Amino acid sequence: MCLVLPSRVVALGDNQLEVELADGQRAMVDATLKPDFSVGDYVLVDRGIVVDSIAADEAQVILSMYREIGELLEAEDARA
């Protein structure tokens, strides 16, 4: 199963964006399918390709849910 990850645009290039991922790392992603973005926008990235844009508040909700799931999984592993 693949998860589409919200990422914040930090730099623009020719059909590429540099984005900040949920863990703080940065990556170059392909924006050929959806090329009109600005620095600070949030995009949904799947396997290195921008598939859509997303409102900042929605991105924060999704990222918060991913963090919560990660914490729950870590707690479960600690009990095992």
Beta strands, then each sheet from edge to edge (+ up, - down):
strand 1: 5-13
strand 2: 16-20
strand 3: 26-30
strand 4: 42-46
strand 5: 49-54
sheet 1: 3+ 2- 1+ 4- 5+
end
